[in-house]
Amino acid sequence: MKNKKEMKNWLEEFKLNHPLVIAGPCSAETEEQVLKIAHDLKDTDVSVYRAGIWKPRTRPGMFEGVGAIGLKWLQKAKKETGLLIATEVANASHVKLALEYDVDILWIGARSTVSPFIVQEIADALNGTDKIVLVKNPVNPDLSLWLGGVERLYSANIKKLGVIHRGFSTYEKSKYRNNPEWQLPIELQNRFPDLPLICDPSHIAGRRDILQEISQTALDLNFDGLMIETHTDPDNAWSDAAQQITPKTLVEMMQELKTRKVTNKEADYNNKLNTLRTQIDVIDHGLLETLGKRMSVAIKIGGLKKQKNVAVLQTKRWNEILGKMILEGEQKGLSEEFVLRMFKAIHQESINHQEKVINSK
């Protein structure tokens, strides 16, 4: 993507002194509901009103959205409140209708991002539009697929682009509905710093009690904005009830959130920061040295197993190590989730080294 600076301009046009806030119900349910929430959000820090019109559901028979009639309600909400409006599109017909009703921001959902065919169909339908188009990360942690979606849109002469981080599916036990995998949006930021990055804490959390924690983490990581699902009666919402909050709660949460400066030019701050970063560099170097030594031992174990014709994977031993490391990690202030992820990666690398030894001639 060349001339990426163009893609930042749409965010600068908002002229905000705070992160961009996109809020509204997971699903448009009735005209009354759409208008009530919009008016409750009118005089807040919310700049964009969102509502799902078409809802891709995992199984048939579930509520799949009110359809095109909801666009009329969004259009009316925009006229009455002045808020920009946004909705998800999943195919060319959705795009056509959204453009007819002058939807300001269109986003491509996680289930659509996984398919280059779907993204290309949407890109073709949007070709040359001046609308803002956002791409949610795919369901699985695949940065190339995420960026591929953005590139397809950019190639269709769409310049007002951005991405939404909504977390990634996992089979592992987690406190999140979708694991944030923060390193992926951080890597995306590093590669394309001019591409606006929005966090969707509602879908990461899956429950309202940790929304603020996730939102604060996103702001600490210099995200450009938040997309938060908001409903006047969350417990009775027709979809994703557990992760929605009331407009009043949203306002209170936004007041509590802290935005950070990108940097600080004070000499004392920079001297202390450089000292601490040097300490981290030394520790990181030591970690790699230690891991290298561990793999050397793993290779010797692989040689011994080959000599005695013993299987590489020893489940009992692995479970003993994992249980011990989780307990020791907790004593050092490390979460169980982190210890599990770290030692699973180390264990897999050890297995890879041992398999090379055993399979060598």
Helices and strands as residue ranges (DSSP letters): G 4-8, H 9-12, E 20-24, H 31-41, E 48-50, H 69-81, E 84-88, H 92-100, E 105-108, H 110-113, H 116-126, E 132-136, H 143-155, E 161-165, H 183-191, E 197-199, H 201-205, G 208-210, H 211-220, E 225-229, G 234-236, G 241-243, H 247-256, H 267-308, H 315-331, H 336-359
